[in-house]
Amino acid sequence: MSKNTKKRFVVEFKTIRECLEYSCRKYENETAFILKEKNHRQVSYKNITYKETLADIYAFSTYLADQGFERSTVAITGINSYEYLIAHFGAVFADHISVPIDKELKVNELQFCIEESKAEILVYDQKSEKKVLEVLEKADHNVKLAICTKPSEVNVCFADCVAKGHELIAGGTAIPASTKDPDEMAMLLFTSGTTSNAKAVMLSNHNVAANVYGLDVHLDQLVTKEDVNLAFLPFHHTFGITGTTLTMYFGCTNVFCDGLKYIADNLVEYKVSLFITVPLLLEAMQKKILKAAEKTGKLPLLKLMMKVSNGLNKIGIDVRRKLFKSVLDQLGGALRLAVVGAAPIDAEVGKFYDSLGILAIQGYGLTETSPVLSAENRTTKRPGSIGKPLPNVQMEVLNPDAEGLGEIICKAPNVMLGYTKDEFNEEVFHDGWFYTGDLGYKDDDGFFYIKGRKKNVIVLKNGKNVYPEELEDLLVKALPEVNELLVFGWEKDDDLLVSANFVVDQALIDEMGEDKLKQRLLDAVTEINATLPPYKLIRRLLLSTEAMEKTSTQKVRRPRVVPELQKRTDYF
């Protein structure tokens, strides 16, 4: 279906396959990916066109069909790579279910995700092989085919699978057709860990395609085929995988990051113009720029130039990119657009980049919404806001208080099919609306603002989410002598430390001794931490004898309790 917007004619597709077949044919001779190849100290680069990318996607789909797989589940884990994307799109194109899994998960968590998804095919990278082999040694899984993205001594190599697919197609084998209803599940993403509280989100082809359409209309040609995108955000995160789907839809050139500490080098190396990222990275880059200016004694001059530039810009004289060329060169010289999501960006950070001539726009959404619900753009921008809803999204503030604050709820074609567990669906779906769990408000001009989490999720500055209930379940099982406990985020240096408060009887302290009891708590937490990925580690502990304030239903009043806990200095 096509729609005629006020500004231009925009095509609306129903599936991910339709979106990418369209772009891969429209931009067939453009560079889709630049792959870095290292051979000892020699570095070379390989350009892959959109035509070649589509052929590789078809080849992987065809290989899976030749192996007898139809509508199977394909789990994928590892660093962002071309192979990862070909596996993901190859699966979705041929009606399989793609399950992107966090590469940072411990063995037990990886095992849970593979078992819970009932994956029959597993694609992984070399760094994940040790964990993968541990999981595959266990009997409780359905994996029939394991594929490593690089040559492996124990499993088939991804390149061989794609090569075989090309041979089959050249020999006359038909590329698998897509017959699945666009509203059936195409992706399964885990938003939590491995306990009974784990949430697995079911997304359809239509969910993602609708988000691509909404962003296409909303961004209004802000992203073009001339852009070079650094595919930094992990693909197990919807912001990462949908973001790259979108940049491919726009015909961008996509490159991969060598690692967190090499981002600045990669921006220069590839002349990156588009960076889809999280606030933590933009803040770190800002600090580096300011520190360099301070070291050379040019910080006062830089601040003065920003004021002058901003003043000129307001009267239609834009000299930012010329004036700050030396600063922009530190970021590769081509960076012009930063799209920020996963956590709120400080308004002052956004202003800093805008002052340099880099448009920094905030987006908002959840895994459950594929992910974007609202965003800023060239003309719809206001410091501190999350912009306005996409054109195909209804967003409202539920039961706003005197200050206009309430829970953000929405209706949209990109809202998930649901969680795999019905009890979670009952919490978030009401009368056709999806309840986000975020508290926010809307101003008179229709801009939305997020003020905090209604739910208890601890949102770290790097975009990672920590679910307190998951950790509380583990602690309860390990420490039956504890009467009450609460996991919360403790503010430190503009971020949050995952922390826990333990409430015990004074009699227990008298019996064991305070030092011995604290050691018991530390030992239990250390054992639990050993099973968790780094961002979930519990880092601060408190010991209490007074019961925490609760509601009539015996739920801890977090908004009142947590600020009081954060005032304490006796953590260990």
Wavefront OBJ file of the C-alpha trace (Angstrom):
o trace
v 0.000 0.000 0.000
v 1.177 3.539 -0.625
v 0.269 6.739 1.102
v 0.528 10.312 -0.040
v 1.838 12.463 2.792
v 1.846 16.246 2.773
v 5.500 16.289 1.767
v 6.092 13.307 -0.469
v 4.896 9.928 -1.656
v 5.893 7.177 0.802
v 5.536 3.446 0.209
v 4.236 1.357 3.116
v 5.361 -2.269 3.161
v 3.994 -5.103 5.279
v 7.128 -7.197 5.780
v 10.836 -6.805 6.434
v 11.480 -8.750 3.239
v 9.462 -6.285 1.143
v 11.317 -3.346 2.716
v 14.759 -4.741 1.955
v 13.964 -6.221 -1.451
v 12.793 -2.744 -2.403
v 15.953 -1.003 -1.132
v 18.408 -3.657 -2.329
v 17.035 -3.329 -5.861
v 16.682 0.448 -5.780
v 20.273 0.882 -4.566
v 21.685 -2.309 -6.064
v 24.998 -0.766 -7.152
v 25.509 1.298 -4.001
v 27.759 0.068 -1.188
v 25.698 -1.552 1.552
v 28.593 -2.627 3.788
v 32.293 -2.001 4.163
v 33.998 -4.957 5.819
v 37.426 -4.649 7.381
v 39.685 -7.641 6.848
v 42.827 -8.100 8.947
v 45.714 -10.347 7.974
v 48.463 -9.988 10.562
v 49.356 -6.284 10.347
v 47.777 -5.814 6.939
v 44.336 -4.215 6.838
v 42.140 -4.238 3.755
v 38.543 -3.299 3.070
v 35.852 -5.097 1.119
v 32.829 -3.259 -0.261
v 29.602 -5.234 -0.587
v 26.833 -3.802 -2.746
v 23.132 -3.986 -2.018
v 22.756 -6.420 -4.910
v 25.351 -8.718 -3.349
v 23.753 -8.358 0.081
v 20.355 -9.444 -1.205
v 21.966 -12.378 -3.018
v 23.650 -13.492 0.228
v 20.373 -13.234 2.138
v 18.656 -15.387 -0.492
v 21.577 -17.836 -0.417
v 21.355 -18.361 3.350
v 17.570 -18.811 3.140
v 18.051 -21.360 0.373
v 20.729 -23.234 2.330
v 18.406 -23.608 5.335
v 15.621 -24.913 3.085
v 18.037 -27.410 1.525
v 18.871 -28.662 5.018
v 15.200 -29.399 5.563
v 14.296 -26.436 7.773
v 10.903 -24.809 7.330
v 9.489 -22.211 9.712
v 12.145 -23.033 12.261
v 13.631 -20.860 14.995
v 17.077 -19.368 14.370
v 18.960 -18.122 17.451
v 21.833 -15.703 16.762
v 24.480 -14.497 19.204
v 27.772 -12.671 18.814
v 29.236 -9.301 17.946
v 27.602 -7.142 15.299
v 28.724 -8.378 11.899
v 27.679 -8.806 8.298
v 27.179 -12.515 8.949
v 24.852 -11.736 11.872
v 22.648 -9.603 9.623
v 22.596 -12.112 6.777
v 21.575 -14.824 9.250
v 18.842 -12.623 10.715
v 17.386 -11.438 7.412
v 17.904 -14.819 5.780
v 15.810 -16.355 8.538
v 13.050 -13.745 8.469
v 12.852 -13.697 4.653
v 12.050 -17.422 4.632
v 9.433 -17.364 7.404
v 11.705 -18.582 10.206
v 11.707 -16.881 13.590
v 14.879 -14.941 14.358
v 16.014 -14.853 17.999
v 18.822 -12.318 18.533
v 20.502 -13.092 21.885
v 22.776 -10.897 24.009
v 26.388 -12.036 23.561
v 27.148 -10.960 27.162
v 24.894 -13.563 28.727
v 26.400 -16.197 30.990
v 26.132 -19.878 30.042
v 23.005 -20.458 32.127
v 21.250 -17.454 30.589
v 22.245 -18.389 27.053
v 20.989 -21.908 27.713
v 17.678 -20.536 28.963
v 17.159 -18.387 25.860
v 17.990 -21.256 23.497
v 15.712 -23.667 25.336
v 12.886 -21.173 25.832
v 12.889 -20.190 22.145
v 13.067 -23.841 21.056
v 15.797 -22.875 18.599
v 16.627 -25.497 15.974
v 19.398 -23.466 14.346
v 22.098 -21.554 16.215
v 24.414 -19.015 14.592
v 27.281 -17.730 16.750
v 30.719 -16.099 16.524
v 34.132 -17.393 17.597
v 34.145 -15.499 20.878
v 30.903 -17.202 21.882
v 31.970 -20.707 20.876
v 33.081 -21.865 24.332
v 29.723 -20.899 25.881
v 27.817 -22.323 22.940
v 29.572 -25.681 23.162
v 28.775 -25.874 26.887
v 25.110 -25.321 26.091
v 25.096 -27.818 23.221
v 26.588 -30.499 25.474
v 23.369 -30.385 27.491
v 20.451 -32.523 26.385
v 17.633 -30.022 26.962
v 17.683 -28.166 23.653
v 16.336 -28.552 20.109
v 19.405 -27.330 18.195
v 19.981 -29.465 15.102
v 22.384 -27.180 13.256
v 25.085 -24.949 14.774
v 26.876 -22.466 12.504
v 29.954 -20.413 13.403
v 30.488 -17.099 11.604
v 34.168 -18.068 11.153
v 35.872 -21.407 10.400
v 35.348 -23.817 13.305
v 36.761 -27.235 14.136
v 33.449 -28.472 15.500
v 30.658 -26.799 13.549
v 29.903 -25.669 9.999
v 31.230 -22.287 8.838
v 28.738 -19.572 7.872
v 30.607 -18.692 4.664
v 30.307 -22.313 3.526
v 26.560 -22.232 4.130
v 26.154 -19.083 2.027
v 28.408 -20.484 -0.700
v 26.317 -23.651 -0.801
v 23.171 -21.525 -1.082
v 24.631 -19.670 -4.065
v 25.473 -22.992 -5.727
v 21.939 -24.255 -5.202
v 20.406 -21.113 -6.693
v 22.809 -21.226 -9.661
v 21.779 -24.844 -10.176
v 18.115 -23.937 -10.433
v 16.919 -24.328 -6.842
v 14.111 -21.890 -6.112
v 14.667 -19.218 -3.486
v 12.242 -19.881 -0.595
v 9.064 -17.856 -0.924
v 7.416 -16.097 1.995
v 3.910 -17.317 2.739
v 3.624 -16.360 6.393
v 0.988 -13.866 7.480
v 2.830 -10.545 8.139
v 1.167 -10.468 11.553
v 2.640 -13.782 12.669
v 5.727 -13.800 14.870
v 8.995 -13.190 12.994
v 11.296 -12.210 15.878
v 11.619 -13.189 19.526
v 13.651 -10.946 21.803
v 14.443 -11.422 25.484
v 14.247 -8.280 27.603
v 15.338 -9.906 30.846
v 17.394 -12.796 32.171
v 16.706 -16.400 32.978
v 14.389 -16.535 35.964
v 10.634 -16.956 35.890
v 10.440 -13.177 35.420
v 12.088 -13.338 31.996
v 10.108 -11.570 29.303
v 10.259 -12.766 25.716
v 8.818 -10.246 23.245
v 7.116 -11.488 20.083
v 7.441 -9.140 17.111
v 5.920 -9.629 13.683
v 7.128 -8.645 10.232
v 4.428 -6.004 10.169
v 5.566 -4.578 13.529
v 9.041 -3.795 12.196
v 7.904 -2.778 8.691
v 5.369 -0.370 10.231
v 8.124 1.187 12.322
v 10.286 1.606 9.215
v 7.384 3.310 7.465
v 6.623 5.604 10.395
v 10.267 6.627 10.681
v 10.534 7.164 6.930
v 7.663 9.643 7.020
v 8.755 11.270 10.291
v 12.428 11.739 9.415
v 11.467 13.092 5.985
v 14.678 12.365 4.077
v 16.905 13.311 7.007
v 18.803 10.065 6.298
v 19.895 9.345 2.706
v 21.964 6.925 0.661
v 24.899 9.297 1.021
v 25.147 8.537 4.744
v 27.666 6.201 6.354
v 26.167 4.515 9.418
v 28.244 3.040 12.248
v 26.287 -0.065 13.294
v 27.277 0.224 16.941
v 24.210 -0.744 18.991
v 24.005 -4.520 19.541
v 21.653 -6.359 17.213
v 19.948 -8.229 20.075
v 18.560 -4.799 20.992
v 15.609 -3.688 18.825
v 17.091 -0.213 18.585
v 20.159 -1.816 17.007
v 18.501 -4.291 14.644
v 15.622 -2.035 13.546
v 18.026 0.891 13.247
v 20.211 -1.035 10.813
v 17.141 -2.304 8.945
v 16.162 1.349 8.556
v 19.577 2.504 7.322
v 19.589 -0.324 4.795
v 16.096 0.713 3.705
v 17.476 4.212 3.096
v 20.412 2.846 1.084
v 23.121 3.935 3.543
v 26.608 2.452 3.704
v 26.971 0.487 6.934
v 30.206 -0.164 8.823
v 31.006 -2.039 12.014
v 32.656 -0.833 15.189
v 35.929 -2.466 16.280
v 34.961 -2.095 19.939
v 33.921 0.508 22.462
v 37.365 2.049 22.851
v 37.810 2.328 19.069
v 34.652 4.321 18.305
v 36.505 7.610 17.795
v 38.988 5.848 15.490
v 36.154 4.254 13.497
v 34.366 7.586 13.079
v 37.535 8.945 11.462
v 38.394 5.754 9.558
v 35.051 5.442 7.768
v 34.036 9.124 7.714
v 30.851 8.208 9.571
v 28.000 10.686 9.070
v 25.229 8.898 10.987
v 25.601 7.508 14.505
v 22.699 5.712 16.200
v 23.791 5.532 19.808
v 23.071 5.868 23.533
v 23.614 8.987 25.702
v 26.636 7.533 27.476
v 28.678 7.537 24.275
v 27.755 11.077 23.268
v 28.539 12.300 26.775
v 31.926 10.553 26.744
v 32.773 12.096 23.365
v 31.730 15.520 24.619
v 33.956 15.193 27.691
v 36.878 14.175 25.506
v 36.441 17.239 23.280
v 36.167 19.607 26.241
v 39.136 18.015 27.988
v 41.279 18.393 24.865
v 40.255 22.054 24.565
v 41.040 22.647 28.240
v 44.445 20.982 27.917
v 45.429 23.349 25.110
v 43.982 26.388 26.875
v 41.299 26.851 24.202
v 38.222 25.982 26.284
v 37.186 29.629 26.931
v 37.565 30.359 23.213
v 35.513 27.287 22.287
v 32.669 28.346 24.582
v 32.747 31.882 23.228
v 32.694 30.648 19.631
v 29.676 28.477 20.448
v 27.758 31.465 21.760
v 28.638 33.545 18.712
v 27.792 30.677 16.335
v 24.451 30.009 18.008
v 23.585 33.704 17.757
v 24.406 33.795 14.060
v 22.463 30.592 13.456
v 19.326 32.130 14.953
v 19.380 34.852 12.295
v 19.943 32.369 9.472
v 23.732 32.471 9.228
v 25.011 28.923 9.749
v 28.807 28.775 9.976
v 28.984 26.013 12.566
v 30.680 23.307 10.541
v 33.254 25.753 9.179
v 33.871 27.413 12.512
v 34.306 24.125 14.391
v 36.046 22.160 11.645
v 39.002 21.257 13.886
v 36.619 19.882 16.533
v 34.514 18.004 13.991
v 37.673 16.490 12.537
v 38.192 14.728 15.883
v 34.905 12.937 15.120
v 35.869 12.082 11.559
v 34.819 15.351 9.945
v 31.636 13.919 8.412
v 29.416 13.265 11.458
v 26.241 15.285 10.989
v 23.471 13.298 12.680
v 23.312 11.474 16.019
v 20.135 9.543 16.818
v 19.915 8.846 20.540
v 17.712 6.308 22.293
v 17.564 3.590 24.965
v 17.955 6.193 27.743
v 17.287 9.943 28.075
v 19.931 12.354 26.841
v 20.758 15.424 28.890
v 19.372 18.521 27.154
v 22.714 20.305 27.523
v 24.530 17.483 25.728
v 22.136 17.779 22.797
v 22.685 21.543 22.690
v 26.464 21.031 22.686
v 26.363 18.901 19.544
v 23.867 21.177 17.853
v 26.290 24.064 18.514
v 28.969 22.170 16.582
v 26.680 21.572 13.613
v 25.762 17.981 14.511
v 22.024 17.390 14.758
v 21.380 15.285 17.859
v 17.820 13.945 17.984
v 16.168 11.936 20.728
v 13.999 8.912 20.049
v 11.772 7.024 22.465
v 10.415 3.521 22.503
v 10.709 0.036 23.907
v 11.603 -3.444 22.735
v 7.866 -4.062 22.844
v 7.249 -1.325 20.262
v 9.797 -2.449 17.651
v 11.089 0.023 19.082
v 10.308 3.678 18.191
v 7.142 5.444 19.325
v 8.234 9.066 19.106
v 11.231 11.047 17.944
v 12.559 14.456 17.167
v 13.473 15.427 13.632
v 14.796 18.430 11.738
v 11.813 20.632 12.529
v 10.174 18.852 15.458
v 12.766 19.409 18.147
v 12.717 20.727 21.689
v 15.450 20.339 24.369
v 14.614 17.669 26.926
v 11.725 16.204 24.941
v 11.350 12.892 23.122
v 9.741 14.692 20.205
v 6.329 13.829 18.849
v 4.752 10.452 18.039
v 5.422 8.910 14.636
v 2.547 9.476 12.178
v 1.191 5.948 12.645
v 1.426 6.024 16.461
v -1.212 7.162 18.947
v 0.370 8.205 22.238
v -1.411 9.578 25.300
v -0.789 10.371 28.959
v -3.029 8.240 31.160
v -4.806 9.945 34.057
v -2.465 12.952 34.263
v -2.067 14.539 37.680
v -2.181 18.267 38.444
v 1.221 18.670 36.774
v 0.139 16.705 33.708
v 2.214 13.677 34.692
v 0.900 10.194 34.022
v 1.759 6.874 32.410
v 2.524 6.918 28.686
v 0.202 4.586 26.767
v 0.009 3.932 23.037
v -1.707 2.249 20.108
v 0.360 1.506 17.023
v 0.979 -1.163 14.359
v 4.518 -1.536 15.726
v 3.328 -2.633 19.182
v 4.343 -6.238 19.813
v 2.116 -9.260 19.390
v 2.700 -9.844 23.092
v 4.930 -11.628 25.549
v 5.177 -15.396 25.405
v 3.761 -15.551 28.934
v 0.143 -14.442 29.238
v 0.516 -13.103 32.789
v 2.844 -10.396 31.503
v 0.398 -9.432 28.754
v -2.332 -8.874 31.322
v -0.130 -6.239 32.951
v 0.472 -4.124 29.851
v -2.533 -4.446 27.523
v -5.772 -2.717 28.503
v -8.682 -1.879 26.192
v -6.473 -2.019 23.118
v -3.788 0.246 24.602
v -0.233 -0.713 25.483
v 0.929 0.624 28.854
v 4.619 1.513 28.627
v 5.350 1.813 32.338
v 7.009 5.188 31.740
v 5.819 8.357 33.425
v 5.700 11.462 31.299
v 3.741 14.477 30.167
v 2.822 16.315 26.982
v 3.201 20.061 26.494
v 0.729 22.340 24.722
v 2.546 21.890 21.408
v 2.331 18.101 21.496
v 5.916 17.372 22.573
v 6.276 14.474 24.992
v 8.653 14.312 27.954
v 9.673 11.329 30.055
v 10.100 11.956 33.775
v 10.870 8.481 35.082
v 9.944 4.834 35.240
v 6.674 3.740 36.661
v 7.960 0.233 36.777
v 11.057 -0.633 38.720
v 13.412 -1.097 35.809
v 16.861 0.354 36.446
v 17.862 2.070 33.201
v 21.636 2.468 33.030
v 23.267 5.257 31.041
v 24.622 2.775 28.509
v 21.048 1.829 27.628
v 21.033 -1.508 29.457
v 17.984 -2.411 31.529
v 18.257 -4.212 34.876
v 15.102 -5.780 36.250
v 15.162 -5.662 40.084
v 12.623 -8.454 40.496
v 14.905 -10.858 38.668
v 17.779 -10.190 41.064
v 15.467 -10.148 44.076
v 14.261 -13.647 43.205
v 17.844 -14.900 43.134
v 18.667 -13.218 46.445
v 15.554 -14.545 48.186
v 16.477 -18.097 47.228
v 20.075 -17.656 48.381
v 19.285 -15.824 51.649
v 16.212 -17.280 53.367
v 17.231 -15.629 56.664
v 16.569 -12.169 55.199
v 13.114 -10.782 56.022
v 12.896 -8.236 53.212
v 15.118 -7.059 50.415
v 15.021 -4.442 47.719
v 17.153 -4.055 44.602
v 17.414 -0.501 43.307
v 19.589 1.892 41.339
v 21.936 4.073 43.381
v 22.888 7.318 41.694
v 26.624 7.827 41.259
v 28.471 10.025 38.759
v 25.366 10.560 36.607
v 24.747 6.816 36.361
v 23.210 4.112 38.530
v 24.842 1.344 40.535
v 22.739 -1.784 41.037
v 22.337 -2.019 44.814
v 20.469 -4.078 47.402
v 19.019 -3.403 50.841
v 18.648 -6.362 53.229
v 16.287 -6.226 56.219
v 16.919 -8.743 59.027
v 15.907 -9.187 62.661
v 18.164 -7.586 65.252
v 18.278 -10.995 66.901
v 20.074 -12.425 63.862
v 22.738 -9.724 64.092
v 23.160 -10.406 67.821
v 23.485 -14.122 67.143
v 25.904 -14.031 64.211
v 27.641 -10.716 64.766
v 27.354 -7.860 62.281
v 30.668 -8.521 60.507
v 29.932 -12.221 60.040
v 26.431 -11.497 58.726
v 27.733 -8.909 56.265
v 30.271 -11.447 55.019
v 27.466 -13.972 54.570
v 25.552 -11.439 52.449
v 28.671 -10.564 50.456
v 29.427 -14.211 49.747
v 25.876 -14.849 48.510
v 25.947 -11.777 46.282
v 29.374 -12.737 44.923
v 28.055 -16.173 43.933
v 25.042 -14.640 42.212
v 27.181 -12.000 40.455
v 29.293 -14.797 38.991
v 26.224 -15.938 37.010
v 25.313 -12.470 35.701
v 26.532 -10.320 32.798
v 28.645 -7.304 33.899
v 25.904 -4.683 33.687
v 23.666 -6.594 36.125
v 26.245 -6.936 38.896
v 25.071 -5.925 42.380
v 27.686 -3.446 43.581
v 26.435 -1.862 46.831
v 24.802 -3.502 49.849
v 22.968 -2.121 52.858
v 21.988 -3.902 56.064
v 18.846 -2.771 57.911
v 16.712 -3.861 60.835
v 13.733 -1.580 60.189
v 11.027 -2.786 57.831
v 10.656 -0.798 54.621
v 7.540 1.286 54.081
v 4.891 -0.635 52.163
v 1.527 -0.202 50.476
v -1.631 -1.902 51.719
v -0.817 -4.769 49.382
v 2.611 -5.137 51.027
v 4.584 -3.736 48.112
v 7.552 -1.563 49.021
v 6.956 2.108 48.292
v 10.023 2.504 46.109
v 9.618 6.233 45.362
v 9.789 6.945 49.101
v 12.166 4.214 50.238
v 14.901 4.481 47.606
v 15.765 8.183 48.171
v 16.177 7.462 51.885
v 18.422 4.487 51.212
v 20.567 6.591 48.901
v 21.285 9.023 51.745
v 23.044 6.338 53.757
v 26.827 6.098 53.824
v 27.217 2.732 55.575
v 27.074 0.617 52.423
v 29.485 -2.264 51.986
l 1 2 3 4 5 6 7 8 9 10 11 12 13 14 15 16 17 18 19 20 21 22 23 24 25 26 27 28 29 30 31 32 33 34 35 36 37 38 39 40 41 42 43 44 45 46 47 48 49 50 51 52 53 54 55 56 57 58 59 60 61 62 63 64 65 66 67 68 69 70 71 72 73 74 75 76 77 78 79 80 81 82 83 84 85 86 87 88 89 90 91 92 93 94 95 96 97 98 99 100 101 102 103 104 105 106 107 108 109 110 111 112 113 114 115 116 117 118 119 120 121 122 123 124 125 126 127 128 129 130 131 132 133 134 135 136 137 138 139 140 141 142 143 144 145 146 147 148 149 150 151 152 153 154 155 156 157 158 159 160 161 162 163 164 165 166 167 168 169 170 171 172 173 174 175 176 177 178 179 180 181 182 183 184 185 186 187 188 189 190 191 192 193 194 195 196 197 198 199 200 201 202 203 204 205 206 207 208 209 210 211 212 213 214 215 216 217 218 219 220 221 222 223 224 225 226 227 228 229 230 231 232 233 234 235 236 237 238 239 240 241 242 243 244 245 246 247 248 249 250 251 252 253 254 255 256 257 258 259 260 261 262 263 264 265 266 267 268 269 270 271 272 273 274 275 276 277 278 279 280 281 282 283 284 285 286 287 288 289 290 291 292 293 294 295 296 297 298 299 300 301 302 303 304 305 306 307 308 309 310 311 312 313 314 315 316 317 318 319 320 321 322 323 324 325 326 327 328 329 330 331 332 333 334 335 336 337 338 339 340 341 342 343 344 345 346 347 348 349 350 351 352 353 354 355 356 357 358 359 360 361 362 363 364 365 366 367 368 369 370 371 372 373 374 375 376 377 378 379 380 381 382 383 384 385 386 387 388 389 390 391 392 393 394 395 396 397 398 399 400 401 402 403 404 405 406 407 408 409 410 411 412 413 414 415 416 417 418 419 420 421 422 423 424 425 426 427 428 429 430 431 432 433 434 435 436 437 438 439 440 441 442 443 444 445 446 447 448 449 450 451 452 453 454 455 456 457 458 459 460 461 462 463 464 465 466 467 468 469 470 471 472 473 474 475 476 477 478 479 480 481 482 483 484 485 486 487 488 489 490 491 492 493 494 495 496 497 498 499 500 501 502 503 504 505 506 507 508 509 510 511 512 513 514 515 516 517 518 519 520 521 522 523 524 525 526 527 528 529 530 531 532 533 534 535 536 537 538 539 540 541 542 543 544 545 546 547 548 549 550 551 552 553 554 555 556 557 558 559 560 561 562 563 564 565 566 567 568 569 570 571 572
